[in-house]
Amino acid sequence: MPKRKNVKVTQENDSGLNQKFQVGNRELTRGQFADEIEQGKHPGYHNAKMNGKRIPRSNPDRKKKNNLE
């Protein structure tokens, strides 16, 4: 399985929804990151749908160390 890129959450809204992500040396909005996940650019991640929004998620693997924070 390909190694996940180093992804960190850099901004959340008041309800805790992740808004911006640091992916390598780039900062992406939730929508941009979701687009790239759908394009297959980020193995190890998928989008969930919640209230009509695409929510990036790391694929489960029992390791808390690599969860989006």
N, C-alpha and C positions, 0 to 999 in steps of 0.2 A: 504494500500500500504506500502511495506517495506521502512524503512528509508534509505536514501542514505548515503553511507560512506563519510567521509570527504576526498575530493579529491582536490588537488591544483596542478596547473601547476608550474613546477620548472624550465623549460627551453623551450625557443622558438628559432626557427631559424631566420635568417635575415628577412624573409617575414612574420613572426608572427605565423607560424605553430607551434602548441604545440608539443614538442619533448619528454619531460619527465614529469612525474606526481608523486606527493607524495600521496600515498594511505595508510592511517594509518601511520605505521612506515617504509613502504617500498617505494623505488623509482623504478618506472617502466618506460620503454621506451614506446613510443606511440604504438608500435607493441605488446608489452607484455600486456598493458592495454586493447588494442583492443581484443586480444585473450581472456582475462578474461571476458570482456563484452560478447563476443560471447558464452562463457561457462556458462553464467548466474550468474557469481559471483558478479556482480554489478548492482542490480536492480536500475532503475532510470536513466540508461545510455544506449545509443545505438551507433552504428557506422554508420557514413555517408561515402559515397564513393566520393572522389574528386581526379581527375587526377590519378585514379588507386590506391589511398592510402585510407586506413581505418582511419577515423578521429573520435575519441571519442567525443561524445556530451552528454550533460545532456538532459534528456527528458523535453520538455517544460511544465512549470507549472505556468507561469506568475510571478514568483519570481526571481528578479535579484540577490538576496542575495546568492542563491545557484548555480549560473552559474559558469562554469569553467573559471578561470582567470589566 
